[in-house]
Protein backbone atom coordinates (compact mmCIF):
# COMPACT_ATOMS: atom_id res chain seq x y z
CA UNK A 1 0.00 0.00 0.00
CA UNK A 2 1.39 3.41 -0.96
CA UNK A 3 2.10 6.11 1.60
CA UNK A 4 0.51 8.91 -0.46
CA UNK A 5 -3.02 7.56 -0.41
CA UNK A 6 -5.74 9.90 -1.62
CA UNK A 7 -8.66 8.53 0.38
CA UNK A 8 -9.38 6.40 3.42
CA UNK A 9 -12.87 4.90 3.75
CA UNK A 10 -13.33 4.52 7.52
CA UNK A 11 -16.00 2.10 8.77
CA UNK A 12 -16.71 1.92 12.51
CA UNK A 13 -18.79 -1.11 13.41
CA UNK A 14 -20.06 -3.25 16.25
CA UNK A 15 -18.92 -6.38 14.46
CA UNK A 16 -21.98 -7.38 12.43
CA UNK A 17 -20.68 -9.20 9.37
CA UNK A 18 -24.02 -9.26 7.53
CA UNK A 19 -23.83 -5.46 7.28
CA UNK A 20 -20.11 -4.88 6.81
CA UNK A 21 -19.42 -7.51 4.15
CA UNK A 22 -21.96 -6.06 1.66
CA UNK A 23 -20.49 -2.61 2.35
CA UNK A 24 -17.02 -3.90 1.50
CA UNK A 25 -18.26 -5.66 -1.61
CA UNK A 26 -19.86 -2.43 -2.82
CA UNK A 27 -16.60 -0.54 -2.33
CA UNK A 28 -14.38 -2.97 -4.23
CA UNK A 29 -16.98 -3.46 -6.97
CA UNK A 30 -16.41 0.20 -7.93
CA UNK A 31 -13.33 -0.82 -9.90
CA UNK A 32 -11.12 2.04 -8.67
CA UNK A 33 -7.33 1.79 -8.40
CA UNK A 34 -6.59 0.23 -4.99
CA UNK A 35 -3.37 2.27 -4.78
CA UNK A 36 -5.48 5.41 -4.45
CA UNK A 37 -7.63 4.40 -1.50
CA UNK A 38 -7.77 2.17 1.55
CA UNK A 39 -10.53 0.79 3.77
CA UNK A 40 -10.21 0.93 7.56
CA UNK A 41 -12.55 -1.04 9.85
CA UNK A 42 -12.61 -0.52 13.61
CA UNK A 43 -14.68 -3.09 15.49
CA UNK A 44 -15.96 -2.64 19.06
CA UNK A 45 -18.39 -5.56 18.86
CA UNK A 46 -18.59 -8.29 21.50
CA UNK A 47 -17.76 -11.21 19.19
CA UNK A 48 -15.05 -12.16 16.71
CA UNK A 49 -17.57 -12.86 13.94
CA UNK A 50 -16.42 -10.04 11.68
CA UNK A 51 -12.73 -10.55 12.44
CA UNK A 52 -12.95 -14.13 11.21
CA UNK A 53 -14.85 -13.07 8.09
CA UNK A 54 -12.36 -10.33 7.22
CA UNK A 55 -9.42 -12.74 7.49
CA UNK A 56 -10.94 -14.69 4.60
CA UNK A 57 -10.87 -11.65 2.33
CA UNK A 58 -8.04 -10.87 -0.06
CA UNK A 59 -8.28 -7.11 -0.34
CA UNK A 60 -4.74 -5.65 -0.36
CA UNK A 61 -5.66 -2.26 1.10
CA UNK A 62 -7.97 -3.32 3.93
CA UNK A 63 -7.07 -2.71 7.59
CA UNK A 64 -9.05 -4.27 10.44
CA UNK A 65 -8.59 -3.33 14.10
CA UNK A 66 -10.38 -4.27 17.32
CA UNK A 67 -11.14 -1.29 19.56
CA UNK A 68 -12.43 -0.77 23.08
CA UNK A 69 -14.00 2.61 22.32
CA UNK A 70 -17.61 2.64 23.42
CA UNK A 71 -20.61 3.39 21.21
CA UNK A 72 -20.31 6.07 18.55
CA UNK A 73 -16.80 7.07 19.66
CA UNK A 74 -15.57 4.17 17.57
CA UNK A 75 -15.65 6.55 14.59
CA UNK A 76 -12.70 8.50 16.03
CA UNK A 77 -10.54 5.37 16.10
CA UNK A 78 -11.37 4.66 12.46
CA UNK A 79 -10.54 8.20 11.33
CA UNK A 80 -7.27 8.26 13.30
CA UNK A 81 -6.14 4.99 11.68
CA UNK A 82 -6.74 6.30 8.16
CA UNK A 83 -3.58 7.21 6.25
CA UNK A 84 -5.24 9.00 3.35
CA UNK A 85 -5.03 12.68 2.51
CA UNK A 86 -8.75 12.67 3.28
CA UNK A 87 -10.54 10.25 5.62
CA UNK A 88 -14.23 9.69 4.90
CA UNK A 89 -16.59 8.01 7.38
CA UNK A 90 -18.95 5.34 6.08
CA UNK A 91 -21.85 3.78 7.96
CA UNK A 92 -21.42 0.01 8.30
CA UNK A 93 -24.94 -0.55 6.93
CA UNK A 94 -24.36 1.45 3.76
CA UNK A 95 -23.83 0.11 0.26
CA UNK A 96 -22.12 2.41 -2.25
CA UNK A 97 -23.88 3.11 -5.53
CA UNK A 98 -21.90 2.80 -8.80
CA UNK A 99 -19.55 5.74 -9.30
CA UNK A 100 -19.60 6.79 -5.62
CA UNK A 101 -15.98 6.00 -4.85
CA UNK A 102 -14.76 7.80 -7.96
CA UNK A 103 -16.84 10.83 -6.98
CA UNK A 104 -15.16 10.93 -3.57
CA UNK A 105 -11.73 10.63 -5.14
CA UNK A 106 -12.58 13.43 -7.58
CA UNK A 107 -13.71 15.72 -4.74
CA UNK A 108 -10.47 15.09 -2.83
CA UNK A 109 -8.42 15.75 -5.97
CA UNK A 110 -10.35 18.97 -6.61
CA UNK A 111 -9.84 20.41 -3.13
CA UNK A 112 -6.57 18.79 -2.00
CA UNK A 113 -4.61 22.06 -2.23
CA UNK A 114 -7.08 24.32 -0.39
CA UNK A 115 -8.45 21.59 1.91
CA UNK A 116 -11.74 23.20 2.98
CA UNK A 117 -14.05 21.34 5.37
CA UNK A 118 -16.02 18.90 3.19
CA UNK A 119 -19.30 17.21 4.07
CA UNK A 120 -20.81 14.46 1.89
CA UNK A 121 -24.62 14.78 2.16
CA UNK A 122 -25.26 11.92 -0.29
CA UNK A 123 -28.34 13.48 -1.90
CA UNK A 124 -30.24 14.03 1.35
CA UNK A 125 -30.39 17.81 1.04
CA UNK A 126 -32.47 20.06 -1.20
CA UNK A 127 -29.31 21.55 -2.67
CA UNK A 128 -27.45 21.30 -5.94
CA UNK A 129 -24.74 18.72 -6.46
CA UNK A 130 -22.02 20.93 -5.00
CA UNK A 131 -22.34 23.93 -2.68
CA UNK A 132 -19.38 26.06 -1.59
CA UNK A 133 -20.04 28.01 1.61
CA UNK A 134 -18.02 31.07 2.55
CA UNK A 135 -18.53 30.74 6.31
CA UNK A 136 -19.47 28.32 9.06
CA UNK A 137 -22.94 29.75 9.58
CA UNK A 138 -23.99 29.14 5.97
CA UNK A 139 -22.43 25.67 6.16
CA UNK A 140 -24.56 24.70 9.17
CA UNK A 141 -27.62 26.31 7.58
CA UNK A 142 -27.07 24.27 4.41
CA UNK A 143 -26.53 20.96 6.20
CA UNK A 144 -29.45 21.57 8.55
CA UNK A 145 -30.35 18.44 10.56
CA UNK A 146 -28.02 16.25 8.51
CA UNK A 147 -25.03 17.65 10.40
CA UNK A 148 -25.86 15.04 13.06
CA UNK A 149 -25.32 12.20 10.54
CA UNK A 150 -22.03 10.35 10.87
CA UNK A 151 -22.04 9.12 7.26
CA UNK A 152 -21.31 12.55 5.81
CA UNK A 153 -18.25 13.26 7.95
CA UNK A 154 -14.77 13.62 6.52
CA UNK A 155 -11.46 15.03 7.74
CA UNK A 156 -8.25 16.11 6.03
CA UNK A 157 -4.83 14.94 7.19
CA UNK A 158 -3.99 18.45 8.42
CA UNK A 159 -6.87 18.32 10.92
CA UNK A 160 -5.76 15.09 12.62
CA UNK A 161 -3.63 16.85 15.30
CA UNK A 162 -6.66 18.63 16.80
CA UNK A 163 -8.73 15.47 17.26
CA UNK A 164 -7.43 14.75 20.76
CA UNK A 165 -8.16 18.29 21.98
CA UNK A 166 -11.89 18.26 21.17
CA UNK A 167 -14.53 17.55 23.83
CA UNK A 168 -16.73 14.98 22.12
CA UNK A 169 -20.41 14.54 22.78
CA UNK A 170 -21.28 10.96 23.73
CA UNK A 171 -24.09 10.58 21.19
CA UNK A 172 -22.81 12.89 18.45
CA UNK A 173 -18.99 12.80 18.50
CA UNK A 174 -19.12 13.18 14.72
CA UNK A 175 -20.93 16.52 15.04
CA UNK A 176 -18.43 17.64 17.68
CA UNK A 177 -15.57 16.93 15.28
CA UNK A 178 -17.33 18.48 12.30
CA UNK A 179 -18.09 21.69 14.20
CA UNK A 180 -14.87 22.07 16.18
CA UNK A 181 -12.00 20.87 13.98
CA UNK A 182 -11.80 24.34 12.42
CA UNK A 183 -12.76 27.70 13.86
CA UNK A 184 -12.48 29.36 10.46
CA UNK A 185 -12.43 27.86 7.00
CA UNK A 186 -14.20 27.57 3.69
CA UNK A 187 -16.79 24.82 3.58
CA UNK A 188 -18.06 22.47 0.89
CA UNK A 189 -21.21 20.33 0.80
CA UNK A 190 -21.19 17.59 -1.82
CA UNK A 191 -24.75 16.38 -2.32
CA UNK A 192 -24.09 13.62 -4.85
CA UNK A 193 -26.00 10.42 -3.93
CA UNK A 194 -23.30 7.99 -2.80
CA UNK A 195 -24.97 5.14 -0.94
CA UNK A 196 -28.12 3.35 0.06
CA UNK A 197 -28.97 1.59 3.32
CA UNK A 198 -30.89 -1.56 2.41
CA UNK A 199 -30.93 -3.10 5.89
CA UNK A 200 -31.74 -1.00 8.96
CA UNK A 201 -33.40 -3.72 11.03
CA UNK A 202 -32.47 -3.54 14.69
CA UNK A 203 -31.08 -0.03 14.39
CA UNK A 204 -31.30 1.85 17.66
CA UNK A 205 -30.28 1.16 21.24
CA UNK A 206 -30.64 4.74 22.47
CA UNK A 207 -33.40 7.25 23.23
CA UNK A 208 -34.04 8.74 19.80
CA UNK A 209 -36.09 11.76 20.85
CA UNK A 210 -33.80 12.76 23.69
CA UNK A 211 -30.81 12.45 21.35
CA UNK A 212 -32.24 14.58 18.55
CA UNK A 213 -34.68 16.91 20.30
CA UNK A 214 -32.40 17.68 23.26
CA UNK A 215 -28.75 16.65 22.92
CA UNK A 216 -28.28 17.64 19.28
CA UNK A 217 -30.11 20.93 19.74
CA UNK A 218 -27.99 21.57 22.85
CA UNK A 219 -24.91 21.32 20.63
CA UNK A 220 -26.37 23.77 18.13
CA UNK A 221 -27.55 26.12 20.86
CA UNK A 222 -24.02 26.21 22.22
CA UNK A 223 -22.80 27.25 18.77
CA UNK A 224 -25.43 30.00 18.82
CA UNK A 225 -24.38 31.21 22.27
CA UNK A 226 -20.76 31.36 21.11
CA UNK A 227 -21.96 33.32 18.07
CA UNK A 228 -20.58 30.76 15.63
CA UNK A 229 -24.04 30.45 14.10
CA UNK A 230 -26.85 32.98 13.98
CA UNK A 231 -30.15 32.73 15.83
CA UNK A 232 -31.80 32.46 12.41
CA UNK A 233 -29.74 29.39 11.53
CA UNK A 234 -30.52 27.78 14.88
CA UNK A 235 -34.26 28.41 14.45
CA UNK A 236 -34.15 27.04 10.90
CA UNK A 237 -32.42 23.80 11.90
CA UNK A 238 -34.69 23.46 14.94
CA UNK A 239 -37.71 23.75 12.65
CA UNK A 240 -36.32 21.16 10.25
CA UNK A 241 -35.68 18.86 13.21
CA UNK A 242 -39.31 19.26 14.27
CA UNK A 243 -40.46 18.07 10.83
CA UNK A 244 -37.96 15.20 10.97
CA UNK A 245 -39.14 14.10 14.43
CA UNK A 246 -42.78 14.28 13.38
CA UNK A 247 -42.03 11.78 10.63
CA UNK A 248 -40.06 9.59 13.05
CA UNK A 249 -42.93 9.75 15.57
CA UNK A 250 -45.34 8.49 12.92
CA UNK A 251 -43.03 5.68 11.79
CA UNK A 252 -41.90 4.51 15.22
CA UNK A 253 -45.08 4.97 17.27
CA UNK A 254 -47.86 4.23 14.78
CA UNK A 255 -46.18 1.83 12.37
CA UNK A 256 -44.53 -1.51 12.94
CA UNK A 257 -40.84 -0.71 13.13
CA UNK A 258 -37.90 -3.10 13.04
CA UNK A 259 -35.83 -0.61 15.02
CA UNK A 260 -34.85 -0.83 18.69
CA UNK A 261 -34.98 2.83 19.70
CA UNK A 262 -35.92 3.80 23.24
CA UNK A 263 -39.13 5.82 22.87
CA UNK A 264 -39.74 6.69 26.51
CA UNK A 265 -40.48 10.25 27.72
CA UNK A 266 -41.03 11.66 24.23
CA UNK A 267 -43.11 14.51 25.68
CA UNK A 268 -40.38 15.50 28.14
CA UNK A 269 -37.73 15.50 25.40
CA UNK A 270 -39.85 17.48 22.97
CA UNK A 271 -40.74 20.12 25.55
CA UNK A 272 -37.13 21.16 26.18
CA UNK A 273 -36.81 23.18 22.96
CA UNK A 274 -40.41 23.04 21.76
CA UNK A 275 -43.64 24.08 23.45
CA UNK A 276 -46.32 21.75 24.77
CA UNK A 277 -48.54 22.95 21.94
CA UNK A 278 -45.88 21.98 19.38
CA UNK A 279 -45.57 18.53 20.90
CA UNK A 280 -49.35 18.00 20.76
CA UNK A 281 -49.40 19.29 17.19
CA UNK A 282 -46.72 16.72 16.30
CA UNK A 283 -48.92 13.96 17.71
CA UNK A 284 -51.95 15.20 15.78
CA UNK A 285 -49.95 15.41 12.58
CA UNK A 286 -48.68 11.85 13.05
CA UNK A 287 -52.23 10.61 13.67
CA UNK A 288 -53.44 12.43 10.55
CA UNK A 289 -50.66 10.89 8.44
CA UNK A 290 -51.52 7.44 9.81
CA UNK A 291 -55.26 7.79 9.06
CA UNK A 292 -54.60 9.31 5.64
CA UNK A 293 -52.29 6.50 4.58
CA UNK A 294 -54.67 3.84 5.85
CA UNK A 295 -57.45 5.36 3.74
CA UNK A 296 -55.11 5.54 0.75
CA UNK A 297 -54.27 1.87 1.19
CA UNK A 298 -57.97 0.96 1.43
CA UNK A 299 -58.64 2.97 -1.71
CA UNK A 300 -55.97 1.09 -3.62
CA UNK A 301 -57.44 -2.23 -2.48
CA UNK A 302 -60.94 -1.21 -3.57
CA UNK A 303 -59.77 0.10 -6.95
CA UNK A 304 -57.81 -3.09 -7.52
CA UNK A 305 -60.83 -5.19 -6.60
CA UNK A 306 -63.17 -3.38 -8.99
CA UNK A 307 -60.59 -3.38 -11.78
CA UNK A 308 -59.91 -7.11 -11.57
CA UNK A 309 -63.56 -8.03 -11.00
CA UNK A 310 -62.71 -9.57 -7.65
CA UNK A 311 -65.73 -7.96 -5.96
CA UNK A 312 -68.06 -9.70 -8.46
CA UNK A 313 -67.00 -13.07 -7.02
CA UNK A 314 -69.89 -14.66 -5.03
CA UNK A 315 -67.52 -15.05 -2.06
CA UNK A 316 -67.65 -11.27 -1.68
PESULRA-V875994 format. One line per field, one symbol per residue. ss: DSSP state (H for helix, E for strand, - for the rest). phi: phi as a letter, one per 30 degrees, with the letter a starting at -180 (. if undefined). burial: I if it has 9 or more other ideal C-beta (glycine too) atoms within 8 Angstrom, else O. A space follows every 50 residues. Layout:
ss = ???
phi = ???
burial = ???
//
This chain:
ss = ------EEEEEEE---HHHHHHHHHHHH--------EEEEEEE-----HH HHHHH------EEEEE----HHHHHHHHHHH----EEEE-----EE---H HHHHHHHHHHH-----EEEE---------EEEE--HHHHHHHHHHHHH-H HH-EEEHHHHHHHHH-------HHHHHHHH------EEEE----EE---- ---EEEEHHHHHHHHHHHHHHHHHH-----HHHHHHHHHHHHHHHHHHHH HHHH-----EEE---HHHHHHHH--HHHHHHHHHHHHHHHHHHHHHHHHH HHHHHHHH-HHH----
phi = .ddcddbccccdacidddcdddddedddddiddddcbbbcccccddcced eddddddcddcccbbdbcdchddeddddddddcdebccdbddcdbddeid ddddddddddcdddhddbbcdhidcdbddbbccdbddddddddhddddcd dcdabdedceddddccdcdddbdddededcdbcaacbbcccddcabbdbc didkjbdddddcdcdddeddddddddidbddddddddedddddddddded ddcccdccdbddcdheddddddcbdedddddedddddddddddddddddd ddddddddiddddedd
burial = OOOOIIIIIIIIIIIIIOIIIIIIOIIOOIOIOIOIIIIIIIIIIOOOII IOIIOOOOIOIIIIIOIOIOOIIIIIIIIOIIOIIIIIIIIIIIIIIOOI IIIIIOIIOOIIOOOIIIIIIIOOIOOOOIIOIOOIIIIIIIIIIIIIII IIIIIIOOIIOIIOOIOIIOIIIIIIIIIIIOOOOIIIIIIIOIIOIOOO OOIIOOIIIIIIIIIIIOIIIOIIOOOOIOOOIIOIIIOIIIOIIIOIII IIIIOOOOIOIOIOOIOOIIIIOIOOOIIOOIIOIIIOIIOOOOOOOOOO OOOIIIOOOIOOOOOO
//
